Amino acid sequence: MMADFKASYGEMESMAGKLDSGREEIGDVLRRLKDDVDRLLGDDFKTQHASGKWASSVRATTS
């Protein structure tokens, strides 16, 4: 039985490259956002309870 798949090896290889590049771009964006959150929590976001809870929730979602 012949599979109904018409992508060539070159097309699949090209897509794999795009996915690798996209993964790197997403990682870069997430690192920049994490740095921004860390900076906010470290410098600008100081309350008695909220900043600690916020930091805990950010760590939980980035782990």
VMD Tcl script that draws the C-alpha trace (Angstrom):
set ca {
  {0.00 0.00 0.00}
  {1.45 3.36 -1.04}
  {1.39 6.17 1.54}
  {-0.40 9.37 0.59}
  {2.58 11.58 1.40}
  {4.14 13.72 -1.28}
  {6.86 15.75 0.47}
  {10.37 15.19 -0.82}
  {13.38 14.57 1.36}
  {14.60 18.08 0.57}
  {11.30 19.61 1.65}
  {11.36 17.67 4.91}
  {14.97 18.66 5.51}
  {14.10 22.31 4.84}
  {11.19 22.14 7.28}
  {13.42 20.56 9.92}
  {15.76 23.53 9.55}
  {12.87 25.97 9.94}
  {11.70 24.13 13.07}
  {15.21 24.25 14.58}
  {15.44 27.96 13.82}
  {11.98 28.58 15.28}
  {12.89 26.70 18.44}
  {15.95 28.91 18.87}
  {13.90 32.07 18.30}
  {11.28 30.96 20.84}
  {14.01 30.15 23.35}
  {15.55 33.60 22.86}
  {12.18 35.32 23.39}
  {11.48 33.26 26.52}
  {14.92 34.06 27.95}
  {14.39 37.78 27.34}
  {10.95 37.65 28.96}
  {12.34 35.74 31.94}
  {15.06 38.37 32.32}
  {12.39 41.08 32.26}
  {10.34 39.26 34.92}
  {13.45 38.70 37.06}
  {14.32 42.37 36.77}
  {10.77 43.37 37.69}
  {10.76 41.09 40.69}
  {14.23 42.14 41.75}
  {13.96 45.88 41.41}
  {10.51 47.25 40.83}
  {8.01 44.83 42.31}
  {8.24 45.02 46.08}
  {5.27 44.32 48.27}
  {4.98 42.39 51.46}
  {3.21 39.32 49.99}
  {2.44 39.73 46.31}
  {6.01 39.76 44.95}
  {6.84 36.42 46.59}
  {3.64 34.80 45.34}
  {4.22 36.24 41.87}
  {7.79 34.91 41.82}
  {6.57 31.47 42.91}
  {3.95 31.34 40.16}
  {6.48 32.44 37.52}
  {8.95 29.77 38.66}
  {6.19 27.15 38.58}
  {5.30 27.98 34.98}
  {8.91 28.14 33.75}
  {10.15 24.92 35.35}
}
mol new
graphics top color blue
foreach p $ca { graphics top sphere $p radius 0.5 }
foreach p [lrange $ca 0 end-1] q [lrange $ca 1 end] { graphics top cylinder $p $q radius 0.2 }
display resetview
